[in-house]
Amino acid sequence: MNRIFRNGLLMLAAGAFAVSCADYNVTDDFKADPDPSFVEPYKDLGPVKSYIDREKYPNMALGATLKATDFNKQELSHAAAITNFDNVAFGTTLMSGAIVNEKGVMNFLDMMDLLDHVEEINANVHGSPIVANANQADGWLNTLTAPIEVSVDPIEDKTVDYTTMEEFTGTAKSGKPSIEKNYDDGQNALKIPKRARVYIVEGFDVDPLGEYTITFYAKVEKDESIICTFADNRIQEKGSDKKYTIKEGKWQKVVVEGRPAEEATEGYLMIEGNLNSVVYIQKVTVIHKPDNHRPQTAQEKRDTINYALNTWCDGLMKINEGRIKTFDLIDEAIDSKAELDNGMLDLKHSEDQIFWQDILGSENYAPVVSRVASSAFEKHGGNPAELKFFISETGLEDAKKLESLKYWIGVWDGNGAKIDGINAKLNLTYSEDAATQAASEASLNTLLDNLASTGKLIRLSNFDIKYQDASGANVAAKDITEAQRQNLANFYGYVIKQYMNKIPNDKQAGLCKTNMVDTSDPVGLWALDSKKDWVRTATYKAFCDALSGK
């Protein structure tokens, strides 16, 4: 690999200096020349992470979120993350939904590339959630928990013998069918005139999942084709009505195969389309093969999901080889409305999707996942003393939700789960309305106090703050003024300082920035100039000042 060290991203106030491969390396594709981060007015600032007092705040860490593919390109976002932050997170791109296909095949190519590079440069990664309700391998889980195929026998639903009937008592949508007596060898037959629409069998229940075979014998005076409808379902072939051809002169066996329409409540077979000839019908038989699947039992589903969990964790930790030591264990498990009898919010549940907690049981959810993931971590070379698991949750500024999370962590801890910390996803906005902003700051402080009271490691993620004017309208990155940007930067600094003051030093797991550079919102430590280059903002300086204690 050709190593190129760009003076911009590694410059301190004293000027450029050489660094080791462990600090930073890139490929020939790196594009940042000259590095726009180091223009006025903030060119003399060092990398953001260099301002943390590591003796006073030994566990404090700054994280940045990237996509695995962007990290592996080793271009500007990679350079900014590795130079300015202590660790990198990869959001949903390292979750099972992005890695495991519906057949259970796992594609770890991107993860393998990034972990090899992370190991080479001695970087750190905060692992994506091991299990969650969203961004899971739903296709695979649905396949694994699908009904089981069983042996079934065909069922005869109804037989109609027109050879012995004296009159037709069935249903005709059009035309006047009748019984033709002594039509053939002294036997009667149902006579269906031209252009009639007649039910030749009806009055039986339908199995919505059954496969039906209707057999009847027909005779015509001229070659004829008929069209069939079974239980509201028009029989089609290659996108058009299927035509059943009957040759003149002798009785012919006609076999119709079909399924009932989704909403059908009555079983019948209607024939029509005989434009050239009268059609005679004798015996009609309906049989069906019931759906040859049965739902998995609760125990079978539990065994299946345990297999899936073990398989996923084993594959993940085999690629990891102990290199990622900190993971979100479970992501956003708490419901926002459903309550337990004790008043706490329940976990999320679903009738349409496979949720791990629905199969493993709410109280055993985290214990089972942490046990399986821990075992796989150690099996594949990880040091269990270094492994840490966080419960990741959003909306914790709501006191009831946070109290409910504490309740569930207590239940899981009591059942043997390994839970080291809480990863609280922030949802912050700076407001020019003084009362609104004061309420936001008060809510933040309450959140931090409550998080500190858990005694767990505390990580704040989703650390992107939007900007609203006094009317409550969002201010876009392209429209924000210098004064507004400074207001925003001051709030970033406030959040950082409150976190470092309120969360005990030994419980600080750090802050994670979702976007390092502005999106449509002014959330970045860097803005984009007219050439799409990254330029440091007042937020960059606010991070440096707050982390240094100013």
C-alpha positions in Angstrom: 0.0 0.0 0.0 1.2 3.5 -0.9 1.0 5.6 2.3 0.3 9.3 1.8 0.2 11.6 4.8 -1.7 14.8 4.1 -0.3 17.7 6.1 -3.8 19.3 6.5 -5.5 16.6 8.5 -2.5 16.0 10.7 -1.3 19.6 11.3 -1.1 21.1 14.8 -0.3 24.6 15.7 3.4 23.9 15.7 3.2 22.8 12.0 3.4 19.6 10.1 5.0 16.5 11.6 5.5 12.9 10.6 3.2 10.2 12.0 3.3 6.5 12.1 1.1 4.1 10.1 -0.8 3.5 13.3 -2.0 7.1 13.3 -3.2 7.3 9.7 -2.8 5.8 6.2 -4.7 6.0 3.0 -4.5 4.9 -0.6 -3.7 6.7 -3.8 -7.4 7.5 -4.3 -7.4 9.9 -1.3 -8.6 13.4 -2.5 -7.9 16.3 -0.2 -5.2 18.5 -1.7 -5.0 21.0 -0.3 -7.0 20.0 2.8 -9.7 22.7 3.2 -10.1 22.0 6.9 -7.2 24.2 7.6 -8.3 27.6 6.4 -9.2 30.7 8.5 -10.5 31.2 11.1 -9.8 27.7 12.6 -6.6 26.5 10.9 -4.6 26.4 14.1 -6.8 23.9 15.9 -5.6 20.4 16.3 -7.6 17.2 15.8 -10.7 17.3 18.0 -9.9 14.2 20.1 -6.5 15.7 21.0 -8.3 18.2 23.4 -9.6 15.5 25.8 -7.7 15.3 29.1 -7.1 11.6 29.1 -6.0 11.5 32.7 -9.1 13.2 34.0 -11.5 11.5 31.6 -9.9 8.1 31.0 -13.1 6.6 29.4 -14.2 9.6 27.4 -14.2 8.9 23.7 -15.4 10.6 20.5 -17.1 8.6 17.8 -18.1 9.2 14.3 -20.6 7.3 12.2 -19.8 6.2 8.6 -21.1 3.7 6.1 -18.7 0.7 5.7 -18.3 1.4 2.0 -17.4 5.0 2.6 -14.8 4.0 5.2 -13.3 1.4 2.9 -12.8 4.0 0.2 -10.2 5.6 2.5 -10.9 9.1 1.3 -11.9 12.3 3.0 -14.6 11.0 5.4 -12.3 8.2 6.5 -9.4 10.6 7.0 -11.5 13.0 9.1 -12.9 10.2 11.2 -9.6 8.5 12.0 -7.7 11.7 12.6 -10.4 13.5 14.8 -12.3 10.8 16.5 -11.4 7.9 18.9 -13.7 5.3 17.3 -16.0 4.7 14.3 -19.5 3.3 14.2 -21.1 1.9 11.1 -24.8 2.3 11.8 -27.0 -0.3 10.1 -24.3 -1.4 7.6 -22.9 -4.0 9.9 -26.3 -5.3 11.0 -27.7 -8.7 9.9 -30.2 -7.1 7.5 -27.3 -5.8 5.4 -25.3 -9.0 5.6 -27.5 -12.1 5.7 -29.7 -12.9 2.7 -33.0 -14.9 2.8 -31.2 -18.2 2.4 -28.9 -17.4 5.3 -25.8 -16.7 3.2 -23.6 -14.1 5.0 -21.7 -11.5 3.1 -18.9 -10.1 5.3 -16.7 -8.7 2.6 -17.1 -5.0 3.5 -16.7 -5.8 7.2 -13.6 -8.0 6.6 -12.0 -5.1 4.6 -12.7 -2.5 7.2 -11.6 -4.7 10.2 -8.4 -5.6 8.5 -7.7 -1.9 7.9 -8.8 -0.9 11.5 -6.4 -3.5 12.8 -3.6 -2.1 10.6 -4.0 1.5 11.8 -4.9 0.6 15.4 -8.3 2.2 15.3 -11.4 1.4 17.3 -14.9 0.5 16.3 -18.2 0.6 18.2 -20.1 -2.4 17.0 -23.6 -2.1 15.4 -26.5 -3.6 17.3 -26.3 -7.4 17.4 -30.1 -7.7 17.4 -33.0 -5.3 16.9 -36.5 -5.0 15.6 -35.4 -3.2 12.4 -32.6 -3.8 9.9 -32.6 -7.5 10.7 -32.4 -10.4 8.2 -36.2 -10.6 8.0 -36.1 -12.7 4.8 -33.9 -15.3 6.5 -35.9 -15.3 9.8 -39.2 -15.7 7.8 -37.7 -18.6 5.9 -36.5 -20.3 9.0 -39.8 -19.9 10.8 -42.1 -20.7 7.9 -44.7 -23.5 8.3 -43.3 -27.0 8.1 -44.3 -29.3 5.1 -46.3 -32.4 6.2 -47.9 -35.3 4.4 -51.6 -34.9 3.6 -54.2 -36.9 1.8 -56.6 -35.5 -0.9 -60.1 -34.8 0.2 -63.2 -35.4 -2.0 -65.4 -32.3 -1.5 -68.4 -33.1 -3.8 -69.6 -35.3 -6.6 -72.5 -34.4 -8.9 -73.9 -37.2 -11.2 -76.2 -35.7 -13.8 -76.9 -39.2 -15.3 -79.5 -39.8 -12.6 -81.0 -36.3 -12.3 -84.5 -35.5 -13.4 -84.1 -31.7 -13.4 -81.5 -29.0 -13.0 -81.7 -27.2 -9.7 -78.4 -25.4 -9.7 -77.3 -21.9 -10.6 -77.2 -20.3 -14.0 -75.8 -16.8 -14.4 -77.2 -16.7 -17.9 -79.0 -19.2 -20.2 -81.4 -22.0 -19.3 -79.6 -25.2 -18.7 -81.7 -28.4 -18.4 -81.5 -32.1 -17.9 -81.5 -34.0 -21.3 -83.1 -37.4 -20.5 -81.9 -40.6 -22.1 -79.2 -38.6 -23.9 -76.7 -41.4 -24.2 -77.3 -45.1 -23.6 -80.3 -44.3 -21.5 -78.4 -42.0 -19.2 -79.3 -38.4 -18.6 -77.0 -35.4 -19.0 -76.9 -31.7 -18.2 -77.5 -29.7 -21.3 -75.9 -26.2 -21.4 -77.1 -24.1 -24.3 -74.8 -21.8 -26.3 -73.5 -18.6 -24.6 -74.8 -19.8 -21.2 -72.9 -19.3 -17.9 -73.6 -22.2 -15.6 -72.4 -23.6 -12.3 -71.9 -27.3 -13.0 -71.0 -28.0 -9.4 -71.5 -25.8 -6.3 -72.3 -25.7 -2.6 -69.1 -26.8 -0.9 -66.7 -25.1 1.5 -63.3 -23.9 0.2 -59.9 -24.2 1.8 -58.2 -20.9 1.0 -54.8 -22.6 0.8 -56.0 -25.8 -0.9 -55.1 -26.9 -4.4 -58.3 -28.1 -6.2 -58.9 -30.5 -9.1 -62.3 -30.6 -10.7 -62.9 -33.4 -13.1 -66.0 -33.7 -15.4 -67.0 -35.4 -18.6 -68.3 -33.3 -21.5 -69.6 -33.9 -25.0 -70.3 -31.5 -27.9 -71.9 -31.6 -31.3 -69.1 -29.4 -32.8 -65.5 -28.8 -31.6 -65.8 -26.3 -28.8 -63.7 -24.4 -26.3 -65.0 -23.4 -22.8 -63.7 -21.0 -20.1 -63.8 -21.9 -16.4 -64.1 -19.9 -13.2 -63.5 -21.7 -9.9 -64.6 -20.1 -6.6 -64.4 -16.5 -8.0 -61.0 -17.2 -9.6 -61.0 -17.1 -13.4 -58.6 -19.8 -14.6 -55.8 -18.1 -16.5 -52.9 -19.2 -18.6 -50.1 -16.9 -19.7 -52.0 -13.8 -18.7 -55.3 -14.7 -20.5 -58.3 -16.9 -20.0 -57.4 -20.6 -20.3 -59.5 -22.4 -22.9 -60.5 -26.0 -22.5 -61.0 -27.6 -25.9 -63.6 -30.4 -26.4 -63.6 -32.4 -29.6 -67.0 -33.5 -31.1 -68.3 -37.0 -31.1 -67.4 -38.6 -27.8 -67.3 -38.1 -24.1 -64.1 -36.3 -23.1 -62.6 -36.0 -19.6 -61.9 -32.4 -18.7 -59.6 -31.6 -15.7 -59.5 -28.1 -14.2 -56.9 -27.2 -11.6 -57.2 -24.0 -9.6 -57.3 -22.2 -6.2 -60.1 -20.2 -4.8 -59.9 -16.5 -4.9 -58.6 -14.8 -1.7 -62.0 -13.6 -0.5 -64.1 -16.6 -1.9 -66.6 -18.0 0.6 -68.4 -20.5 -1.8 -67.0 -23.3 -3.8 -68.2 -23.7 -7.4 -67.1 -24.3 -11.0 -68.7 -22.2 -13.7 -68.3 -22.9 -17.4 -69.0 -20.5 -20.2 -67.8 -19.4 -23.7 -69.5 -22.1 -25.8 -70.3 -20.0 -28.8 -70.6 -22.8 -31.4 -72.1 -25.8 -29.7 -74.4 -27.0 -26.9 -72.3 -28.7 -24.1 -73.5 -31.8 -22.3 -72.1 -32.7 -18.9 -72.3 -36.0 -17.0 -70.4 -36.7 -13.7 -68.5 -33.9 -11.9 -66.0 -34.6 -9.1 -64.2 -32.0 -6.8 -61.2 -33.0 -4.7 -58.6 -30.9 -3.1 -55.2 -31.3 -1.6 -55.1 -29.4 1.7 -52.2 -27.0 2.4 -49.4 -29.4 3.2 -47.8 -27.1 5.8 -48.4 -26.5 9.5 -47.3 -23.7 11.6 -44.2 -24.3 13.8 -45.0 -24.9 17.4 -43.8 -22.4 20.0 -41.0 -24.8 20.9 -40.0 -25.3 17.3 -39.9 -21.5 16.7 -37.9 -21.0 19.9 -35.4 -23.7 18.7 -35.3 -22.1 15.2 -34.6 -18.6 16.5 -32.0 -19.8 18.9 -30.3 -21.5 15.9 -30.5 -18.2 13.9 -29.1 -16.2 16.8 -26.2 -18.7 17.3 -25.5 -18.8 13.6 -25.5 -15.0 13.2 -23.4 -14.4 16.3 -20.9 -17.1 15.3 -20.5 -15.7 11.8 -20.2 -12.1 13.1 -17.6 -13.0 15.8 -15.6 -15.2 13.5 -15.0 -12.3 11.1 -14.5 -10.0 14.1 -11.7 -12.1 15.7 -12.0 -10.0 18.9 -11.2 -6.7 17.2 -14.5 -5.0 17.9 -14.8 -5.0 21.7 -17.8 -2.8 22.3 -21.2 -3.5 20.8 -24.8 -2.3 21.0 -26.5 -5.5 22.2 -30.1 -4.6 21.6 -31.5 -1.6 19.7 -34.7 0.3 20.4 -36.6 -2.5 22.2 -39.0 -0.3 24.3 -42.5 0.4 23.0 -43.7 4.0 23.2 -47.3 3.3 24.3 -48.0 -0.3 25.4 -47.8 -0.7 29.2 -47.3 -3.6 31.6 -49.5 -4.1 34.6 -46.9 -2.3 36.7 -47.2 0.9 34.6 -43.8 0.4 32.8 -43.7 0.5 29.0 -43.7 -3.0 27.4 -41.2 -4.1 24.8 -42.2 -3.9 21.2 -44.1 -6.9 19.8 -45.3 -7.8 16.4 -47.8 -10.1 14.7 -46.4 -9.5 11.2 -42.6 -9.7 11.8 -40.3 -12.0 13.6 -39.2 -10.1 16.7 -36.5 -11.9 18.7 -38.2 -11.0 22.0 -41.5 -12.6 20.9 -39.8 -15.9 20.6 -37.1 -15.8 23.2 -39.4 -14.1 25.8 -39.2 -10.5 27.0 -37.5 -11.3 30.2 -34.9 -13.5 28.6 -34.3 -11.4 25.5 -31.1 -9.7 26.6 -29.8 -12.6 28.8 -30.0 -15.0 25.8 -28.5 -12.6 23.3 -25.6 -11.5 25.6 -24.8 -15.1 26.5 -24.7 -16.3 22.9 -22.8 -13.2 21.6 -20.3 -13.4 24.5 -19.7 -17.1 23.9 -19.1 -16.5 20.2 -16.8 -13.5 21.0 -14.6 -15.7 23.2 -14.7 -18.7 20.9 -13.2 -16.6 18.1 -10.3 -15.1 19.9 -11.9 -12.2 21.9 -10.9 -11.4 25.4 -14.1 -11.6 27.5 -12.6 -9.1 30.0 -12.5 -6.5 27.2 -16.1 -7.1 25.9 -18.8 -4.5 26.6 -22.4 -4.5 25.7 -24.7 -1.4 25.5 -28.5 -1.2 25.3 -29.3 1.3 22.6 -32.5 3.3 22.9 -34.1 6.5 21.6 -36.6 8.9 23.2 -35.1 8.7 26.7 -35.7 12.3 27.3 -39.2 11.0 28.1 -39.0 10.2 31.8 -41.4 7.2 31.6 -39.4 5.6 28.7 -36.2 6.0 30.6 -37.7 4.6 33.8 -39.0 1.7 31.7 -35.6 1.1 30.2 -34.1 1.0 33.8 -36.8 -1.5 34.8 -36.1 -3.8 31.9 -32.3 -3.6 32.4 -33.0 -4.6 36.1 -35.0 -7.6 34.9 -32.4 -8.6 32.4 -29.5 -8.1 34.8 -31.4 -10.2 37.3 -31.7 -13.0 34.7 -27.9 -13.0 34.1 -27.6 -10.6 31.1 -24.3 -8.8 30.5 -25.2 -5.1 30.2 -22.4 -2.7 30.7 -23.9 0.5 29.5 -26.7 2.6 27.8 -26.3 4.1 24.4 -28.8 7.0 24.5 -29.8 8.3 21.1 -30.3 12.0 21.3 -32.9 14.1 19.4 -31.7 17.7 20.0 -32.7 21.0 18.4 -31.4 24.5 19.1 -34.2 27.0 19.2 -34.0 30.8 18.9 -37.1 30.9 21.1 -35.7 31.4 24.6 -38.4 29.5 26.4 -38.2 26.5 24.0 -34.4 26.5 24.3 -34.5 26.7 28.1 -36.9 23.7 28.2 -34.5 21.7 25.9 -31.6 22.4 28.2 -33.6 21.4 31.2 -34.7 18.2 29.5 -31.1 17.4 28.6 -29.9 17.9 32.2 -32.7 15.7 33.6 -31.8 13.0 31.1 -28.1 13.1 32.1 -29.0 13.0 35.8 -31.3 10.0 35.2 -28.7 8.2 33.1 -26.0 8.8 35.7 -28.2 7.3 38.3 -28.2 3.9 36.5 -24.6 3.3 37.4 -24.0 2.1 33.9 -21.5 3.4 31.3 -23.3 6.1 29.3 -22.8 6.8 25.7 -24.6 9.6 23.8 -25.1 8.9 20.1 -27.0 10.6 17.2 -25.2 13.8 18.3 -26.5 16.0 15.5 -28.3 19.2 16.6 -30.7 20.9 14.2 -31.4 24.6 14.2 -34.8 26.3 14.4 -35.6 30.0 14.3 -38.0 31.7 16.7 -41.0 30.6 14.8 -40.0 26.9 14.9 -38.9 26.6 11.3 -35.8 24.6 10.6 -32.8 26.6 9.2 -31.0 24.8 6.4 -27.2 24.6 6.2 -27.2 26.7 3.0 -29.1 29.5 4.8 -27.6 29.6 8.3 -25.8 32.8 9.2 -22.5 33.1 11.1 -24.4 34.3 14.2 -26.8 31.4 14.0 -23.9 28.9 13.5 -22.3 30.3 16.6 -25.5 29.8 18.6 -25.6 26.2 17.4 -21.9 25.7 18.3 -22.5 27.1 21.8 -25.2 24.5 22.3 -23.0 21.7 21.1 -20.4 22.9 23.6 -23.0 23.1 26.4 -24.1 19.5 25.8 -20.5 18.2 25.9 -19.7 20.1 29.1 -22.9 18.9 30.8 -22.2 15.4 29.8 -18.7 15.5 31.2 -19.8 17.2 34.4 -22.9 15.1 35.1 -21.8 11.6 34.1 -19.1 10.3 36.5 -15.7 10.1 34.8 -15.4 6.4 35.1 -18.9 6.0 33.4 -18.2 8.2 30.4 -18.3 6.0 27.3 -18.4 9.1 25.1 -20.3 10.9 22.4 -20.9 9.8 18.8 -21.4 12.2 15.9 -23.8 10.9 13.2 -22.7 13.3 10.5 -19.3 14.9 10.6 -20.1 17.3 7.7 -23.3 19.3 7.1 -26.2 17.6 5.5 -29.2 19.7 4.4 -29.1 20.7 8.1 -26.1 22.5 9.7 -25.1 19.6 11.8 -21.5 19.2 10.9 -18.1 20.1 12.4 -17.4 20.8 8.8 -19.4 22.7 6.2 -19.2 22.2 2.4 -18.0 25.2 0.4 -18.9 25.9 -3.2 -16.3 23.3 -4.4 -17.8 20.7 -2.1 -14.6 20.9 0.1 -14.9 20.4 3.8 -14.4 23.6 5.9 -14.2 23.7 9.7 -17.2 25.5 11.3 -17.7 27.1 14.7 -18.9 23.7 15.9 -15.4 22.3 15.4 -14.0 24.9 17.7 -16.9 24.4 20.2 -15.9 20.7 20.4 -12.3 21.6 21.0 -13.1 24.2 23.7 -15.6 22.1 25.5 -13.4 19.0 25.6 -10.5 21.0 26.9 -12.6 22.5 29.7 -13.0 26.0 28.4 
